[in-house]
Each structure stands twice: as structure tokens, then as C-alpha cells.
Amino acid sequence: MKTPAPETFEGQILALLPSLRRYSRSLTRSDADGEDLLQDCVEKVLARRSQWRGLNLRGWALTIMTNLYRNTRRQNSPSMMVELDSAEQLPSPEAPADPLERVRLEEALNSLSEENRAVLMLVVIEGYTYSEVATALDIPIGTVMSRLSRARQRLGQRMTADNVITLRRPK
């Protein structure tokens, strides 16, 4: 199969895949669900190519992904648990360099509200501007700034709070 030229619509979508993949995983908090969301998003973007106005493909794709995620959350039950016996066959994730730090960071990120986490990931990880995030999420720019501020503050509190070791005082 031939790789599309970078200036084509398909080539631009292909260039966006790493960014879209990171965002989908941050929304779903799961690699597998993130991949499903990414696939649904790319499928919808390609199917609705005629609706794109040619201005900001990244923002348009992010808006589609965010809306797909929200619609899926509304349709599915809030709890998607797996029985312990069936989880036996699932592959285990790769061990990170510092497992405790990764777990702490993941827990801190997951403790954020969905809205705050989405804004934090788009601005900090993906490097979008406040106005791009506001457009993608369909919220005012002031809301983007306040959500980002709250997310950073909460993340900082969680990371430092878990890093405190109490020592006994000698007598």
C-alpha cells in the first residue's frame, strides 16, 4: 500500500495520528479504548471529509474525537469491569523505568475531572494554544485557562502529597 503524499488530506490525517492517539488515550484512560476511539475518529474524519472547511484540520479532528468520546460515555454504562478470571489471559503492560513514579502520575492524572484532564493534555502534552483548545472543546477561552490552572494545581498537590514520607522522631 502506498503512503499518501503529505499535502493530501489523507497525508495530513496520517501526520496527526500520534497526536490523536495520545489525546484518545488520555480521554479514555486505557490503551485499548484509546485505540478504538482513535479508529472511530479517523473513520469519521475520512467519511466526513466533504464537511471540512479547510481551515484547521487538527482542531476539527480533535472536536470529532471529543464528541465521539462524550457520546460513547453517554451510551455506555459507567462501570466497565472485567471479571478476574477473564482478566487472567490479558497481557501485562510493559514495566516503566520507575514504576512508582508512573503509577503516581497516572493516578494523579486520573484523579482530575474529565474536563480538566482534557484541557491539560491538549495544552501541555499536545502543545495546542488556548484558542485552539477552546475551539476544539467548544468552550470559552477563559474556561480553558481556569481549567488548566485548576488541573495544574490539583496535579501538583497530588504529586507532592504522595511524595511525603513521615519519619519517626528519635527520643
N, C-alpha and C positions, 0 to 999 in steps of 0.2 A: 504494500500500500504506500502511496506517495504522500509525503508530508506537504500540507498546504503552504503556499507562499505567505510570508509574514504580513504582507499588506492586504491579504484577503480577509474576509470576515472570519472564516474558519481558522486562519492563521493567528488572528488576534485572539480568538477564543482559546486556542491552544496555548498561547503565551500567558493567558490569565489563569490557567489551571492550577499552578502551585498556590497562588494567592487564594483562589476559590476553595481549594482543598483545605488550607489552613483555617479559613473562615468557617467552612462547613463543620470541621472537627471541633472548633471552639463553640459553635452553636449547639451541636448535638452531644458534646462531651463523650464521644465514642468514635473510634476509628471506623468501625463497620457502618454505623449510622451516618457518619460524615461522608463516607464514600457513596452511600445510597443517595444522600441529599445532593452531593456533587453531580452524580449521574443524572438525577432528575432535573437538576438545574440546567446542565448542559443540553439535555434533551429538549427542555422547554425553550431555551435560548435559540437553539437551532431551528426548532419548529416555528418560533415566532420572529424569525429574522426579518420578516417584512414589516414588523411593528417598530423596529429600531429606527430611531430618527437620525442616527449618525453622529451624535454629539459625544456621549460619554459611555462607552461600552462597559467599562469596569463598573460604573455606578448602576447601569441598567442590569447587569448580571447580578450584582450584589442585591439589588432590590428584588429581583426574581427569587434569589436564593432565600432571602429573609422572609418573603411572603410564603414560599413553599414550606419553610420550616414552621412558621406560625400556623399555617393551615394544617399541617401534619400534627402539630401539637394539639390543636383543637379537636381533630378527628380521633386521635388515639387516646387510649386510657392513660391516666397519669402514671401508672406503675407498669413497667415492662420487666418484670422479674423473670429469672430463669431458675428452674429447679436445680438443686445442687447436683443431682445425679446426671442431668443432661449437660451441665457445665463441665463435667469431667473430661469430655472429649475436646473442649475448646483449647486452642493453642495458647500458651502463656506469652505475654508480651516480652520484648527484649528488656534485659536489665539495664537501667540507666547507669551512668558513671557514678552518681551519688544518689542512690535510691531514696534516701530520706528527704533530700532537698527536692527532688522531683515530686515526691508524694505530697510534701508540704505545699509546694507551689500549686500543684493540681487541686488540692483540697481548698486552698485559698481562692483560686480562680472559680472553682465550682460553688464556693460559698456566696459569690456575687450574684446579684439578681440577673436574670436573662438580659434585660435592657442594658445594665451597666457593663456586663461582660462583653456584649456585642460591640458597644462603643469602644471599650478598652482595646479589644482585639483589632478592630478596624484602624484605630488611630495609632496605637503603639506598635503592634506587630506588622500590620499591612502598610502603614505609613500614609493612610488617606488623610486629607485635610478635613478640618471640621465641617466645611461646607459640603464636601463630597459625602461625608458620613450623614450629615443632615438630609441631604437629598436622597441617599440610598435608603435610609430608615424612615424617611418622611416625617421628620421631627424638626422643630426649630433649632437653630444653631446654638442658642443659649442652653437648650436642653442637652445638647451634645456636650457642651463644656461642663455643665453641672454633673452629668452622669459620669463623665471621665474623671472629674475631680473626686467624686464620691467613690468611684471604683478604685482609684489610686490610693486614696486614704484607707479604705477598707482592706485592700490588699497589703498595704504596708503594716497595718495593725495586726492582721492575721499572721504575716510572716515574722514579725518581731515577737508577737505574743507566744508563738510556738517555739521560739528560739531561747526562751528563758529557762535556765536550769537553776533550781533553788539548791543552795548548799547549806549543810548543817553548820551551825556556829560551834566552834570549839569552846569547851568550858574551862 
